Amino acid sequence: MIIKRKEFLQIGSLASASLMLPKFLKVFERMDMVPPGNKVLVILQMSGGNDGLNTVIPVGNDLYHKARPGLGIDKSKVLLLNDEVGLHPALTGFRDLFDDGSLGILNTVGYPNPDRSHFRSMDIWQSAADSNQYLTTGWIGRYLDAQCDGCDRPTQAIEIDDILSFSMKGMREKGIALKDPKKLYGSSNESFFRDVLKGHSVATGEGQVDYLYKTMAETLSSADYIFKQSRLHPSSAEYPKTELGNNLKTIASLIFSDINTKVYYVSLGSFDTHVGQQAQQQRLFTEMNDAVAAFAKDLKSNNRFNDVMLFTFSEFGRRVQQNASGGTDHGTANCMFLVSGGLKKKGLLNDLPNLSDLDQGDLKFKVDFKDVYATMLKKWLDADDATILNRQQSYFDFI
């Protein structure tokens, strides 16, 4: 069969939409329901470099207020956790999670020799590389490579987006990117794609074309399966009508459907607040707070909160000193939130940043983010973290 350029581009578009569904998904379709207690990891990327000091706020520290005379948040407005620290005023749901023992907070998370480029620092976080190391695979992608190589019950990762992040791409396996199961199902069932597929024989010798046809065939089959499964137990809870609210509701519905998905990935941004930080962070935190609060409530109501771990990260924090534009510039270490009913330790898991001991105006990192990844891989996903991360890291005891 001779393929025309227009048809090639259309098939390529579908391949991009499905974003290289892993070959094990066909096997996945024949699986039984997953057993109760299946652990699920939800990763929330705060894109753009969130300002951690105005997230977990050291309200009792005079150096904080001195460095931010216009941007610092007054103690009377902060959601106090104790006399020394509180949360941004928009994070009411996170304060409720803190109060009921299902929120953990890690401070000064980062890595040695930090990079202030959005793209490079995000690559470091998504690949779990050192700052002087360039990897070609993401840490979740390598998790898929390790867990899905020759196993009878392969695992899967789904990103709720139209584009697959670097973190989800392994050497052999890749996650799936979809905005919602219904949209992927509708796109994959257009008559054009099925008609083209009927007329194609794989052994044509045209390697690139064969690859696109193979991806399309997997998409047509797997999109149908995911859509039908997601309809079995859709979430009936009320979520905010925001992008993150819709995305977390999609994740909840997939979790309740007992699809054997271990990792979900979702993003919110941009937190790149060089100018007018107060309004931007307020808006983004309101969206994040309301969506995560609804998600946690939904999981609790369906008895899955103990089996799901949500954690947040951002590629870097911001400078301690406010800038002249009502914002903050690219910095280094940052805070992370951990949300789950399965936390063994909760609350403030380590010390607040030391504002009297800075590195040229930046926070010094105390926690290597790769230790967080190792803990999640080993203790939550029961995976070989040393192989996936290419080294032995330390573990936390919050799970």
BELLINHU-V191863 format. One line per field, one symbol per residue. psi: psi as a letter, one per 30 degrees, with the letter a starting at -180 (. if undefined). burial: I if it has 16 or more other C-alpha atoms within 10 Angstrom, else O. Layout:
psi->???
burial->???
This chain:
psi->kkkleeeeeeeeeeeeefiiklfffeeefgllkllkgjkkkkkjkikfikjffgdjkifgjfeeeefifffkkkeffkjkeaffkllkffheeeeeeeegggkkkklhkblkilkgkeeeeeeeeffhllfgkjlglleeeeeeeefgjglfilllkkkilfkklefgjaeellakkkeleeeeeeefgkeeeeeeeegkkeiffieeeeeeeeeeeeeeeeeeeeeeeffeikkglklkhleeeeeeeeeeeeeffgkhkfkkkllklkgiiekheeeeeeeeeeeeeeeeeeeeeeeefghgeffkjkllllflalleklagggallkbclllkkkjlfgkfklajfallkjffiljhglkkkfkkffeeeeeeeefefhlieeeefglkllklgf.
burial->OOOOOOOOOOIIOIIIIIIIIIOIIOOIIOOOOOOOOIIIIIIIIIIIIIIIIIIIIIIOOOOIIOIIOOIIIOIOOIIIIOOOIIIIIIIIIIIOIIOOIIIIIIIIIIIOOIIIOIOOIIIIIIIIIIIOOOOOIIIIIIIIIIIIOOOOIIIIIIIIIIOIIIIIIIOOIIIIIIIIIIOIIOIIOOOOIOOOIOOOOOOOOOOOIIOIIIIIIIIIIIIIIIIOIIOOOIIOOOIIOOOIIIIIIIIIIIIIIIIIIIIIIIIIIOIIIIOOIIOIIOOIIIIIIIIIIIIIIIIOOOOIIIIIIIIIIIIIIIIIIIIOOOIIIIIIIIIIIIIIIIIOOIIIOOOIIOIOOOOOOIIIIIIIIIIIIIIIIOIIIOIIIOOIIOOOIOIOOII
